[in-house]
Amino acid sequence: MEPGSGSATSTVEPTEYIGTLRPNYGKLLAVSSDFAAGLLGGCAGLVFGHPFDTIKVLQQTSSGSFRPSIVQCAKKTLKHEGPRGFFKGMAFPLASVGLLNSIFFGIYGNAIKVLNNYRHDDPHAEPFYSDIFIAGAIAGGIQGIPATPIELVKVKLQAQTAKSSYNGPIHCLHQIYRCHGIRGCFRGLGATAMREVPGFSVYITSYQFFCDKLCDADNRANPSFRASLFAGGFAGVTSWVTNIPIDVIKSRLQADSMSNPKYRGFIDCAVQMYRQEGIRIFWRGLPVTCLRAFPLNAITLGVYSSSLQVMRKRAAELQDC
């Protein structure tokens, strides 16, 4: 066709067409960075904190007038099971904790972006504490669903003595499913939800609060590793201090016999515990929980925050390309 003939056709260069087919890696990384950072932080924290968690469960599930101390539980475990006893039940949580932390931090991070878009028309604006609390509740509630069978298996394995009823996490879950069905696998779901929703709301809100106090105003969006460590440790302790009574009840319910249960439900469990052991039972295991919570959550949130900053920076670079 001759130029100036009065008609023209639009053409698309091959390189432009191919460019439209390429996945937007920057946008994909921006969405998935919270999930990936949560996985890394959760796995790092679990390895360090599991021995303390084992002692906590042994304290909480021991009934009667005898109330073993941290040292007594540690000595008994070491005597009858050796050092490996502190890490029993860890394989399954280690394989699944990445999933749970990935779910929580991924949903939390993206929920904050949605709330920021609604409030400020900017997903990266500094969020209100109320929005952090709401996002934590949403993420904690959703995370509590897959957390229930994982927690059930962990408690069953940690509470059993040297004479084992289960050969491992897979065998434990299979036996529960074979004898009690899918409903048995989700025993303690209500108690887990009651723990996770307020617990994670307090956890993530207090973490942001401590970060804000430890950082300059210009660095709040990207706290230093040291600030994240201390803020994470304080947040973990704060969350458990306010949430330990529900966790004690949850542990009792999940450690209870499934074929001949002692408790009819959450309320019945709480009432029986109070009548037989008094109000102090609801804070059993608090010292070891706090001893575990500070370093575990310091590592978890320190690794999460640092890796998230690296991923977000890389995502921004890819989006600019």
Backbone torsions as a table, in degrees:
resi	resn	phi	psi	omega
1	MET	NA	136.5	-178.4
2	GLU	-78.5	141.9	175.7
3	PRO	-60.2	141.2	177.2
4	GLY	78.3	15.5	-179.2
5	SER	-79.2	-4.9	175.8
6	GLY	99.1	-3.8	177.3
7	SER	-138.0	150.9	-178.7
8	ALA	-148.3	154.6	176.8
9	THR	-121.2	139.1	178.8
10	SER	-83.7	137.8	179.9
11	THR	-120.1	149.9	177.3
12	VAL	-113.1	121.3	178.5
13	GLU	-63.0	141.0	-179.7
14	PRO	-54.9	-38.5	-178.9
15	THR	-66.1	-35.3	178.5
16	GLU	-68.0	-39.5	-179.4
17	TYR	-66.3	-43.5	178.8
18	ILE	-62.8	-36.3	180.0
19	GLY	-61.9	-33.5	179.7
20	THR	-72.0	-20.9	-179.2
21	LEU	-87.5	-16.2	-178.5
22	ARG	-70.5	136.6	176.2
23	PRO	-66.6	145.2	178.8
24	ASN	-83.4	89.9	-175.4
25	TYR	-63.8	-33.5	179.0
26	GLY	-63.6	-44.7	179.7
27	LYS	-68.4	-39.4	178.4
28	LEU	-62.5	-43.2	178.9
29	LEU	-67.5	-35.8	179.1
30	ALA	-62.8	-38.5	-179.6
31	VAL	-75.1	-38.9	-173.6
32	SER	-90.7	-7.7	-174.9
33	SER	-61.5	-39.0	178.9
34	ASP	-64.1	-39.2	178.4
35	PHE	-63.9	-46.9	-177.8
36	ALA	-67.1	-41.8	179.5
37	ALA	-65.6	-37.2	176.9
38	GLY	-63.3	-39.5	177.7
39	LEU	-61.2	-47.8	-178.9
40	LEU	-63.6	-45.9	-179.3
41	GLY	-65.0	-41.6	-178.7
42	GLY	-63.8	-45.0	179.8
43	CYS	-64.7	-40.2	179.5
44	ALA	-63.1	-42.4	-179.0
45	GLY	-71.1	-36.2	-175.4
46	LEU	-64.1	-44.8	-177.5
47	VAL	-57.4	-40.1	-179.2
48	PHE	-73.7	-38.7	-169.3
49	GLY	-93.1	-8.9	-173.0
50	HIS	-63.2	-40.5	178.0
51	PRO	-57.9	-38.9	177.0
52	PHE	-66.2	-36.1	-179.9
53	ASP	-67.3	-37.1	177.7
54	THR	-61.8	-45.2	178.3
55	ILE	-63.7	-40.0	179.5
56	LYS	-60.4	-45.5	-179.2
57	VAL	-65.7	-40.2	178.1
58	LEU	-62.3	-39.0	177.1
59	GLN	-66.8	-43.6	-174.6
60	GLN	-71.9	-31.5	-175.1
61	THR	-93.1	-5.8	175.5
62	SER	-77.9	124.8	-176.7
63	SER	-106.2	172.5	-179.6
64	GLY	90.2	-168.2	-175.8
65	SER	-78.2	-23.0	-178.6
66	PHE	-73.9	125.1	-179.1
67	ARG	-123.3	94.1	-175.8
68	PRO	-66.2	141.7	177.2
69	SER	-83.1	175.4	177.7
70	ILE	-59.4	-45.7	-177.7
71	VAL	-65.6	-41.7	179.3
72	GLN	-62.3	-43.6	178.1
73	CYS	-63.4	-41.9	-179.3
74	ALA	-65.4	-43.9	-180.0
75	LYS	-64.3	-43.0	-179.4
76	LYS	-63.6	-43.8	179.6
77	THR	-63.7	-43.9	-179.1
78	LEU	-65.5	-38.7	-177.9
79	LYS	-68.9	-46.0	-173.0
80	HIS	-89.6	-26.1	-173.1
81	GLU	-127.7	-9.1	-179.7
82	GLY	76.4	-176.9	-178.8
83	PRO	-58.0	-30.6	-179.3
84	ARG	-64.7	-22.3	-179.9
85	GLY	-62.5	-28.2	179.0
86	PHE	-71.7	-18.9	-177.1
87	PHE	-110.4	11.8	179.4
88	LYS	-67.5	142.6	-178.6
89	GLY	79.5	6.8	-175.8
90	MET	-86.0	-27.0	-174.1
91	ALA	-58.9	-46.3	-178.8
92	PHE	-66.7	-48.9	176.1
93	PRO	-60.5	-36.7	-179.7
94	LEU	-64.0	-37.8	178.3
95	ALA	-72.5	-27.1	-174.3
96	SER	-106.5	-18.0	-175.9
97	VAL	-65.1	-31.4	174.9
98	GLY	-60.3	-42.4	178.2
99	LEU	-61.8	-47.8	-176.3
100	LEU	-65.5	-46.0	178.6
101	ASN	-68.1	-35.2	176.9
102	SER	-63.4	-42.7	178.4
103	ILE	-62.9	-49.2	-176.5
104	PHE	-62.5	-56.2	-175.4
105	PHE	-68.6	-32.9	177.7
106	GLY	-66.1	-47.3	178.8
107	ILE	-68.0	-41.4	179.0
108	TYR	-59.9	-50.4	-177.6
109	GLY	-60.6	-41.6	-179.6
110	ASN	-76.5	-30.1	175.1
111	ALA	-65.7	-38.6	176.6
112	ILE	-61.7	-40.9	178.7
113	LYS	-62.6	-41.8	178.6
114	VAL	-63.9	-45.1	179.7
115	LEU	-65.9	-37.5	176.8
116	ASN	-66.3	-38.1	175.9
117	ASN	-61.7	-39.2	-180.0
118	TYR	-69.9	-40.6	-175.5
119	ARG	-81.7	-44.0	-168.7
120	HIS	-121.2	-4.8	-171.9
121	ASP	59.5	27.5	-179.8
122	ASP	-147.9	110.2	-176.8
123	PRO	-64.7	-18.4	-176.7
124	HIS	-104.2	11.7	178.0
125	ALA	-69.3	160.0	177.6
126	GLU	-70.5	119.0	-174.0
127	PRO	-75.3	154.2	172.3
128	PHE	-72.8	153.4	176.4
129	TYR	-61.5	-34.8	178.7
130	SER	-63.1	-37.9	178.5
131	ASP	-70.6	-36.3	176.3
132	ILE	-62.5	-42.9	179.3
133	PHE	-62.1	-45.3	-179.6
134	ILE	-64.5	-46.6	179.8
135	ALA	-62.0	-37.9	177.0
136	GLY	-64.7	-38.6	178.5
137	ALA	-65.9	-43.9	179.3
138	ILE	-61.6	-50.2	-178.3
139	ALA	-65.1	-40.2	179.4
140	GLY	-65.1	-40.2	179.0
141	GLY	-64.0	-44.1	179.6
142	ILE	-68.3	-41.2	179.8
143	GLN	-64.9	-28.8	-178.0
144	GLY	-64.4	-23.4	-178.7
145	ILE	-67.7	-57.9	176.6
146	PRO	-70.6	-19.5	-179.5
147	ALA	-69.7	-27.6	-174.0
148	THR	-61.0	-55.2	178.8
149	PRO	-64.9	-31.2	177.9
150	ILE	-66.5	-45.2	177.6
151	GLU	-64.3	-38.7	-179.7
152	LEU	-60.4	-48.7	179.4
153	VAL	-63.0	-43.3	-179.8
154	LYS	-60.3	-46.5	-179.4
155	VAL	-65.3	-43.0	179.4
156	LYS	-59.9	-43.3	-178.7
157	LEU	-71.2	-38.5	-178.4
158	GLN	-73.5	-31.5	-175.6
159	ALA	-82.0	-19.1	-178.5
160	GLN	-74.3	150.6	-177.7
161	THR	-86.9	-168.4	-178.7
162	ALA	-59.2	-31.6	174.9
163	LYS	-81.4	98.5	-169.3
164	SER	-82.0	138.1	172.6
165	SER	-90.3	-23.7	-177.3
166	TYR	-125.0	140.7	-178.8
167	ASN	-83.8	-11.7	-178.6
168	GLY	168.4	179.3	-175.9
169	PRO	-63.3	-41.2	-179.4
170	ILE	-66.9	-43.4	178.0
171	HIS	-63.0	-40.3	178.8
172	CYS	-61.4	-49.5	-179.2
173	LEU	-64.7	-38.9	179.1
174	HIS	-64.4	-42.3	179.8
175	GLN	-65.2	-41.5	178.6
176	ILE	-63.0	-44.9	-179.7
177	TYR	-65.8	-41.3	-178.1
178	ARG	-64.9	-38.3	-176.1
179	CYS	-89.5	-30.5	-171.0
180	HIS	-128.3	0.3	176.0
181	GLY	73.6	-171.3	-177.6
182	ILE	-64.5	-31.2	178.9
183	ARG	-63.7	-38.0	178.3
184	GLY	-65.1	-33.6	179.5
185	CYS	-67.4	-22.9	-179.7
186	PHE	-107.4	26.8	175.7
187	ARG	-62.9	129.2	-178.7
188	GLY	89.8	12.9	-179.1
189	LEU	-60.6	-43.7	-179.9
190	GLY	-62.2	-44.3	179.5
191	ALA	-66.3	-37.1	178.2
192	THR	-65.0	-43.5	178.3
193	ALA	-63.1	-39.9	178.9
194	MET	-65.4	-26.8	177.2
195	ARG	-83.7	-43.4	-171.3
196	GLU	-73.2	-41.6	-174.4
197	VAL	-63.3	-58.3	177.7
198	PRO	-70.8	-32.8	-177.2
199	GLY	-62.6	-47.6	-179.6
200	PHE	-73.5	-28.7	174.8
201	SER	-62.5	-48.4	178.2
202	VAL	-65.2	-41.3	-177.4
203	TYR	-58.6	-54.8	-173.8
204	ILE	-76.6	-30.3	177.3
205	THR	-70.2	-43.7	179.0
206	SER	-67.7	-33.5	175.9
207	TYR	-61.0	-46.4	179.4
208	GLN	-65.3	-38.1	178.8
209	PHE	-61.3	-48.9	-179.4
210	PHE	-67.1	-35.6	175.6
211	CYS	-60.9	-44.1	-179.8
212	ASP	-62.2	-36.6	-179.5
213	LYS	-74.0	-30.6	-176.2
214	LEU	-89.9	-12.9	-176.7
215	CYS	-112.7	155.1	170.8
216	ASP	-68.8	159.7	-178.8
217	ALA	-58.1	-33.0	-177.3
218	ASP	-77.6	-16.0	-174.6
219	ASN	-111.8	10.6	-176.2
220	ARG	-65.6	-33.5	-179.7
221	ALA	-71.2	-25.8	-179.4
222	ASN	-132.9	74.7	-177.6
223	PRO	-65.0	150.9	177.7
224	SER	-68.6	163.2	179.5
225	PHE	-61.1	-40.4	179.5
226	ARG	-63.8	-43.0	178.7
227	ALA	-63.5	-40.5	178.9
228	SER	-65.6	-37.0	178.0
229	LEU	-61.2	-52.9	-177.8
230	PHE	-67.6	-42.2	179.3
231	ALA	-63.7	-40.4	178.1
232	GLY	-64.4	-41.8	178.2
233	GLY	-62.9	-47.4	178.7
234	PHE	-63.9	-38.4	-179.7
235	ALA	-65.7	-40.4	179.0
236	GLY	-62.9	-44.6	178.6
237	VAL	-64.6	-44.4	179.9
238	THR	-59.1	-44.4	-179.0
239	SER	-63.5	-43.8	-177.1
240	TRP	-72.5	-36.0	178.5
241	VAL	-59.8	-38.8	-179.0
242	THR	-82.8	-12.3	-169.5
243	ASN	-121.7	-3.2	-172.8
244	ILE	-62.3	-36.2	179.9
245	PRO	-58.6	-40.9	179.4
246	ILE	-67.3	-36.8	179.8
247	ASP	-67.0	-36.8	177.7
248	VAL	-62.8	-45.7	178.9
249	ILE	-63.5	-43.1	179.6
250	LYS	-60.1	-43.5	-179.7
251	SER	-63.9	-41.4	178.5
252	ARG	-63.0	-44.3	-179.5
253	LEU	-62.5	-42.6	-176.0
254	GLN	-78.5	-25.4	177.0
255	ALA	-83.2	-14.2	-178.3
256	ASP	-64.0	152.0	176.7
257	SER	-60.6	135.5	-178.3
258	MET	-88.9	-24.1	179.1
259	SER	-86.5	-32.1	178.7
260	ASN	-136.2	71.6	-172.2
261	PRO	-67.4	143.0	176.8
262	LYS	-82.7	-29.0	-175.7
263	TYR	-113.3	142.2	-179.6
264	ARG	-89.6	-12.0	-179.3
265	GLY	167.8	-171.6	-174.8
266	PHE	-61.1	-50.7	-177.4
267	ILE	-64.8	-45.0	-179.8
268	ASP	-61.9	-39.9	178.1
269	CYS	-62.3	-46.3	-179.7
270	ALA	-62.3	-42.9	-179.0
271	VAL	-64.8	-47.5	-179.7
272	GLN	-62.7	-41.0	178.9
273	MET	-62.5	-42.4	-179.3
274	TYR	-66.1	-43.6	-178.4
275	ARG	-65.4	-39.1	-174.0
276	GLN	-87.5	-30.6	-171.3
277	GLU	-129.6	-1.3	175.5
278	GLY	82.5	178.1	-174.6
279	ILE	-68.0	-26.8	-175.9
280	ARG	-67.0	-21.3	-179.2
281	ILE	-59.9	-30.2	-176.2
282	PHE	-73.1	-10.1	175.9
283	TRP	-115.2	15.7	177.4
284	ARG	-66.1	136.0	-179.4
285	GLY	87.9	0.2	-177.9
286	LEU	-63.9	-44.6	-179.7
287	PRO	-58.2	-47.5	-179.4
288	VAL	-69.6	-30.6	177.5
289	THR	-65.0	-44.8	178.5
290	CYS	-67.9	-37.6	177.6
291	LEU	-60.8	-36.4	178.2
292	ARG	-80.7	-37.8	-170.5
293	ALA	-65.1	-39.8	-175.0
294	PHE	-64.1	-57.8	-178.9
295	PRO	-67.2	-36.8	-178.8
296	LEU	-61.8	-49.3	-177.9
297	ASN	-75.5	-26.3	173.1
298	ALA	-61.9	-46.6	179.5
299	ILE	-67.4	-45.6	-178.4
300	THR	-57.6	-53.6	-176.0
301	LEU	-77.2	-27.3	174.5
302	GLY	-64.9	-47.3	178.3
303	VAL	-67.4	-42.3	178.9
304	TYR	-58.8	-50.9	-176.0
305	SER	-64.4	-44.1	-177.9
306	SER	-66.2	-45.7	-180.0
307	SER	-68.1	-33.6	178.1
308	LEU	-64.9	-41.5	178.6
309	GLN	-62.2	-41.2	178.8
310	VAL	-63.9	-44.8	-178.5
311	MET	-66.8	-40.1	179.3
312	ARG	-66.6	-37.4	177.4
313	LYS	-64.1	-42.8	178.6
314	ARG	-66.0	-39.1	178.4
315	ALA	-62.0	-41.7	178.7
316	ALA	-64.1	-38.8	178.4
317	GLU	-64.9	-40.6	179.9
318	LEU	-67.9	-36.5	179.7
319	GLN	-70.4	-26.2	179.2
320	ASP	-80.2	-16.4	-177.6
321	CYS	-70.1	NA	NA
